[in-house]
Amino acid sequence: MHFANITKDEIDLVFDFYDKAIEFQKTVFHKSWLGFDRILVETEIEEKRSWKIEDDDVVACIYSVTYSDPIIWGANSGESAMYIHRIVTNPDCRGRGYVRSITGWATDFARSNNLRFVRMDTWGDNEKLINYYKDCGFSFRGVVTPEKSAELPKHYSDINLSLFEIDLENE
């Protein structure tokens, strides 16, 4: 298993993963992503915040990170943290525990960059994911309703989000 930044030549792969994730979400939950802005993804790639896991010579999983998330985390966004977003597993690689691998990678990355928290969010009513993220070592931090913002993807409108974090100082 190898973690690496996604390159600009792989942007179509990212959108292929997103499309497959949306198809899958529609079969297992009553909400799904509504697509993502290409400029957002290009920016993440350029800023080396878009990551992939390669396993057995295949891109098995992708995700992105950021270091500020004020619309979702409010005043807490100013804290020393990394935020994991849009984890998508290759359909041929589901069930291999990549979220746990990302959690381990993220805690190591955060420590080596002097960050205190690793954070993420999901839909507030997705009990299966809520329990899975807790099982992966995240603490549940509550539910928020983000204010409408052009900076957020469309599927963030009028929803509640469950917040999760790992506090590396109190681990």
C-alpha positions, 0 to 999 in steps of 0.5 A: 500500500502506497500513499501519494499525491494525485497528479493533474494527469489523474483528474479524470480518474478523480471524477470517475471515482466521484461518479461511481461513489454517487452511484453507490451512495444512491443504493445504500443511503437516501442522500448522495453527492451532487457532483463537484466543481472541476476548479476545486479539484484542480486547486486541491491537486495543485496544492498537493491536497488530493491523495490516493492509495495505490494497492496492488498497482491499482488506485484503490482509494482517493481523498482530499485534505484541507487545513481550514474548514470554517463553514463547517467547523466554525470558530474551531476551524482556527485550531491546528487541524487537518480535515479529511474530505471525500473519501472514495474507494474503488468499487473493486477494492471495497471492504479492505479498510482504507478509511482505517489506513487513511486514519493512520496516515492522517495521524502520522501526517498531522503529528509530523506537521505539528497539527493537533487534530484530524477531523472529518464530517458526514451526513448527520443521519448516516448512522452506518458511517457515524458508527464506522468513523467512531470505530476507526478512532474518531470521537463524535463532536456533535451535529451542525447545520452549515450556513448556505455558502457558494463555497460548499458543494450543492449537497451541503444545502439544508443538511445536518453534518456529524463532526468527528475528530482525533485529538492527538494531544489526548490520544 
